[in-house]
Amino acid sequence: MRELVNAKKQQLTNSLTALAAGYVGHQDNLASFNPLFTSNLYAPLTINYTLLQYLYKTHGILQTMIDEPVLDAFRDGLDLQSKQLDAEDLGELEDFFEENGVWETVKATLIWARLFGGAALVVNSGQDPDEPLDLKDIARGRLEFYDADRWECTGTKGRHSEKFQFHGITLDASRAFTIAGKRAPYIIRNQLSGWGMSEIERAVEDFNLFLRGRNVLYEILDEAKVDVYKMEGYRNALMSDGGTETVRQRIQATNSIKNFHNALLLDKEDEYEVRTYTFAGLADVMKENRIGIASALRMPMTKIFGISAAGFNSGEDDIENYNAMVMSQVREPARPLIRKVLQLGMLAVYGKEYDISFKFKPLRVIGAVEEESIKASKSTRILAWYDKQLIDSKEAAEWAHKEGLIPVETAALRGELAPHPVTETAEDLFSDEEREPMGKDPLTARDAREPKETKDPKDESKTKSTDAKDVPDQKRRPVANRTELR
């Protein structure tokens, strides 16, 4: 019996020792790899398309971080330029893109590429979709574009497939212009079938922290004001028949009359207490969460959360960094896609290709005063080129019209003026005989030709003979007093 008791004590001691050993002395040092292993997400979020769709649908912050850079990149459209086409011909191509919503489809394609890590711009030219795209057979008005994310346009070899399936239709690879998201490392790229990563991938940790902080905040708000009732015999009432219903009705009746202008009537033995909580430090925690999301996405909080710059910070540096991100991550990857769209658009509008280049509009938004200063500088530059005869009147008018300096169609823009109209100078007004008496200055010839006016001496003498006494002197006139006026 004594041995059995000793065995139980030894077993209890060993269990407590093992329990204590599990909680003490297992903190990793700074050189350990364990925090790095445990802080990673080894399953790519990009392949979980269902979660990505509903994240995009539910959270406005994610919609902003996906859509805003693309919308800003294509703000105010594109600036088309060509040495072979004039402004009217380029306007016809721009009208085709606008009427068919081509640029809106291109923007939607880039948005899906940022969200899902890849997308495709599908071309419908009225030909057999299973055959390669024949550029010579693109008919006028038969060109259409469709946006599709990587899960709508699938292939056996991922992005590099020769055939794609698009809603049950087999497409040749030449009819699906693919674009990938952020490039992934080699092993992860194989998991993504050659596509890129979603932009949400790098913001998972910060966005989780933001969501948890917001949920905790609202839980604290729910418990910010708690009413505590202390009732005499509460425990015994719950144990009796019908006691729970009686207590519920009593509390409900008490709460119904409790507001800012009614008194609270309780039993003498009952107590009522209100407990409130403070929110010190919560604003700082939420601010740090927002900063983490902004830094992960390289977007200023002005763009994501609508928070303006505070203190001595004007926010210009943040906007410049954001513009640099849009240039490198949105505009540059979109250039090959835009060139293909322009090529097909020229074939659909003109029937053949021309040398057309494009430029994006400036990302920086300027004020009214600065805008007028820029317009004045552009006007001066155009006139300087025209004065040096480097451009003619029509080219100067087209340049000014393209820069938005002349909103109306002028005679120079229509080509009705001479290339360099000659203005009439002072030397053209006089002959050689008229300029000879005047010397080298021809401007004095006008005075030489015109007869000088002569004055009649009689009129001059009459003017001098006028007596100053005949003119009434306003200062010497007597002023009537108030008695005479009455």
LINRAHU-V260239 format. One record per residue. N is the residue number from 1. RES is the residue in one small letter. OMEGA is omega in whole degrees, -180 to 180 (NA if undefined). Layout:
# LINRAHU-V260239
[[N & RES & OMEGA] [N & RES & OMEGA]]
This chain:
# LINRAHU-V260239
[[1 & m & 180] [2 & r & 179] [3 & e & 179] [4 & l & 179] [5 & v & 179] [6 & n & 179] [7 & a & 178] [8 & k & 178] [9 & k & 180] [10 & q & 179] [11 & q & 179] [12 & l & 179] [13 & t & 179] [14 & n & 180] [15 & s & 179] [16 & l & 179] [17 & t & 179] [18 & a & 178] [19 & l & 179] [20 & a & -180] [21 & a & 180] [22 & g & -177] [23 & y & -172] [24 & v & 170] [25 & g & -179] [26 & h & 177] [27 & q & -177] [28 & d & 177] [29 & n & -175] [30 & l & -179] [31 & a & -178] [32 & s & 177] [33 & f & -174] [34 & n & 177] [35 & p & 179] [36 & l & 179] [37 & f & -174] [38 & t & -177] [39 & s & -178] [40 & n & 174] [41 & l & -172] [42 & y & 174] [43 & a & -178] [44 & p & 177] [45 & l & -176] [46 & t & -178] [47 & i & 177] [48 & n & -173] [49 & y & 179] [50 & t & 178] [51 & l & 179] [52 & l & 180] [53 & q & -176] [54 & y & 171] [55 & l & 180] [56 & y & -179] [57 & k & -170] [58 & t & -169] [59 & h & 179] [60 & g & 179] [61 & i & 179] [62 & l & 175] [63 & q & 179] [64 & t & -178] [65 & m & 178] [66 & i & -172] [67 & d & -168] [68 & e & 179] [69 & p & 179] [70 & v & 180] [71 & l & 177] [72 & d & -180] [73 & a & -179] [74 & f & 180] [75 & r & -179] [76 & d & 174] [77 & g & -179] [78 & l & 178] [79 & d & -178] [80 & l & -180] [81 & q & 180] [82 & s & 175] [83 & k & -178] [84 & q & -178] [85 & l & 177] [86 & d & -176] [87 & a & -179] [88 & e & 179] [89 & d & 177] [90 & l & 177] [91 & g & 177] [92 & e & 178] [93 & l & 178] [94 & e & 177] [95 & d & 178] [96 & f & 179] [97 & f & -178] [98 & e & -178] [99 & e & -179] [100 & n & 178] [101 & g & -175] [102 & v & -177] [103 & w & 175] [104 & e & 177] [105 & t & 178] [106 & v & 179] [107 & k & 178] [108 & a & 178] [109 & t & 179] [110 & l & 177] [111 & i & 179] [112 & w & 178] [113 & a & 178] [114 & r & -177] [115 & l & -174] [116 & f & -178] [117 & g & 179] [118 & g & 179] [119 & a & -179] [120 & a & 174] [121 & l & -175] [122 & v & -177] [123 & v & 175] [124 & n & -179] [125 & s & -179] [126 & g & 179] [127 & q & 177] [128 & d & -176] [129 & p & -179] [130 & d & -180] [131 & e & 177] [132 & p & -178] [133 & l & 179] [134 & d & -177] [135 & l & -178] [136 & k & -175] [137 & d & 178] [138 & i & -177] [139 & a & -180] [140 & r & 178] [141 & g & -178] [142 & r & -176] [143 & l & 179] [144 & e & 179] [145 & f & 178] [146 & y & 176] [147 & d & -179] [148 & a & 175] [149 & d & -173] [150 & r & 180] [151 & w & 174] [152 & e & -177] [153 & c & -173] [154 & t & 177] [155 & g & -177] [156 & t & 179] [157 & k & 179] [158 & g & -177] [159 & r & -175] [160 & h & 180] [161 & s & 176] [162 & e & 177] [163 & k & 178] [164 & f & 175] [165 & q & -178] [166 & f & -179] [167 & h & 177] [168 & g & -180] [169 & i & 178] [170 & t & -178] [171 & l & 170] [172 & d & -177] [173 & a & 179] [174 & s & 180] [175 & r & 179] [176 & a & 179] [177 & f & -174] [178 & t & 175] [179 & i & -176] [180 & a & 177] [181 & g & -179] [182 & k & -176] [183 & r & -178] [184 & a & 173] [185 & p & -169] [186 & y & -176] [187 & i & 179] [188 & i & 179] [189 & r & 175] [190 & n & 176] [191 & q & -178] [192 & l & 178] [193 & s & 177] [194 & g & 178] [195 & w & 180] [196 & g & -180] [197 & m & 175] [198 & s & 178] [199 & e & 179] [200 & i & -177] [201 & e & -176] [202 & r & -180] [203 & a & -176] [204 & v & -176] [205 & e & -179] [206 & d & 180] [207 & f & 174] [208 & n & 178] [209 & l & 178] [210 & f & -180] [211 & l & -180] [212 & r & 178] [213 & g & 179] [214 & r & 178] [215 & n & 178] [216 & v & 180] [217 & l & -179] [218 & y & 173] [219 & e & 177] [220 & i & 178] [221 & l & 178] [222 & d & -178] [223 & e & -178] [224 & a & 180] [225 & k & -178] [226 & v & 177] [227 & d & -179] [228 & v & 177] [229 & y & 175] [230 & k & -173] [231 & m & 177] [232 & e & 178] [233 & g & -177] [234 & y & -178] [235 & r & 180] [236 & n & 180] [237 & a & 179] [238 & l & -179] [239 & m & -178] [240 & s & 179] [241 & d & 180] [242 & g & -178] [243 & g & -180] [244 & t & 180] [245 & e & 179] [246 & t & 179] [247 & v & -179] [248 & r & 179] [249 & q & -180] [250 & r & 179] [251 & i & 179] [252 & q & 178] [253 & a & 179] [254 & t & -180] [255 & n & -177] [256 & s & -179] [257 & i & -176] [258 & k & 173] [259 & n & -170] [260 & f & -179] [261 & h & 177] [262 & n & 179] [263 & a & 180] [264 & l & -177] [265 & l & -179] [266 & l & 174] [267 & d & -177] [268 & k & -178] [269 & e & -179] [270 & d & 178] [271 & e & 179] [272 & y & -176] [273 & e & 177] [274 & v & 179] [275 & r & -180] [276 & t & -179] [277 & y & 177] [278 & t & -177] [279 & f & -180] [280 & a & 177] [281 & g & -179] [282 & l & 179] [283 & a & 179] [284 & d & 179] [285 & v & 179] [286 & m & 178] [287 & k & 179] [288 & e & 177] [289 & n & 179] [290 & r & 178] [291 & i & 178] [292 & g & 178] [293 & i & -179] [294 & a & -180] [295 & s & 179] [296 & a & -177] [297 & l & -176] [298 & r & 178] [299 & m & 178] [300 & p & 179] [301 & m & 175] [302 & t & -179] [303 & k & -174] [304 & i & -172] [305 & f & -178] [306 & g & 180] [307 & i & -179] [308 & s & 179] [309 & a & -178] [310 & a & 177] [311 & g & -179] [312 & f & 180] [313 & n & 180] [314 & s & -179] [315 & g & -178] [316 & e & 179] [317 & d & 178] [318 & d & 180] [319 & i & 178] [320 & e & 176] [321 & n & 178] [322 & y & 178] [323 & n & 177] [324 & a & 177] [325 & m & 179] [326 & v & 179] [327 & m & -174] [328 & s & -172] [329 & q & -178] [330 & v & -174] [331 & r & -178] [332 & e & 177] [333 & p & -177] [334 & a & -176] [335 & r & 178] [336 & p & 179] [337 & l & -180] [338 & i & 179] [339 & r & 178] [340 & k & 178] [341 & v & 178] [342 & l & 179] [343 & q & 180] [344 & l & 178] [345 & g & 177] [346 & m & 179] [347 & l & -179] [348 & a & -176] [349 & v & -175] [350 & y & -176] [351 & g & 177] [352 & k & -176] [353 & e & 176] [354 & y & 178] [355 & d & -178] [356 & i & 174] [357 & s & -178] [358 & f & 175] [359 & k & 174] [360 & f & 176] [361 & k & -180] [362 & p & 179] [363 & l & -175] [364 & r & 178] [365 & v & -176] [366 & i & 179] [367 & g & -176] [368 & a & -178] [369 & v & 179] [370 & e & 179] [371 & e & 178] [372 & e & 178] [373 & s & 178] [374 & i & 179] [375 & k & 177] [376 & a & 178] [377 & s & 178] [378 & k & 178] [379 & s & 179] [380 & t & 180] [381 & r & 180] [382 & i & 180] [383 & l & 178] [384 & a & 177] [385 & w & -180] [386 & y & 179] [387 & d & 177] [388 & k & 179] [389 & q & 173] [390 & l & 175] [391 & i & 178] [392 & d & -175] [393 & s & -179] [394 & k & 178] [395 & e & 177] [396 & a & 179] [397 & a & 178] [398 & e & 178] [399 & w & -179] [400 & a & 179] [401 & h & 179] [402 & k & 178] [403 & e & -180] [404 & g & -179] [405 & l & 179] [406 & i & -176] [407 & p & -176] [408 & v & 178] [409 & e & -176] [410 & t & 178] [411 & a & 177] [412 & a & 179] [413 & l & 178] [414 & r & 180] [415 & g & -178] [416 & e & 178] [417 & l & 175] [418 & a & -179] [419 & p & 178] [420 & h & -179] [421 & p & -179] [422 & v & 178] [423 & t & -178] [424 & e & -180] [425 & t & -179] [426 & a & 180] [427 & e & 180] [428 & d & -177] [429 & l & -173] [430 & f & 175] [431 & s & 180] [432 & d & 180] [433 & e & 180] [434 & e & -179] [435 & r & -175] [436 & e & 180] [437 & p & -174] [438 & m & 180] [439 & g & -175] [440 & k & -178] [441 & d & -178] [442 & p & -177] [443 & l & 179] [444 & t & 180] [445 & a & 179] [446 & r & 179] [447 & d & 180] [448 & a & -179] [449 & r & -175] [450 & e & 179] [451 & p & 179] [452 & k & 179] [453 & e & 178] [454 & t & -179] [455 & k & 178] [456 & d & -180] [457 & p & 178] [458 & k & 179] [459 & d & -179] [460 & e & 179] [461 & s & 178] [462 & k & -180] [463 & t & -179] [464 & k & -177] [465 & s & -179] [466 & t & -177] [467 & d & -180] [468 & a & -179] [469 & k & 179] [470 & d & -180] [471 & v & -179] [472 & p & -179] [473 & d & -178] [474 & q & -177] [475 & k & -177] [476 & r & -178] [477 & r & 179] [478 & p & -179] [479 & v & 180] [480 & a & 178] [481 & n & -175] [482 & r & -180] [483 & t & 178] [484 & e & 178] [485 & l & 178] [486 & r & NA]]
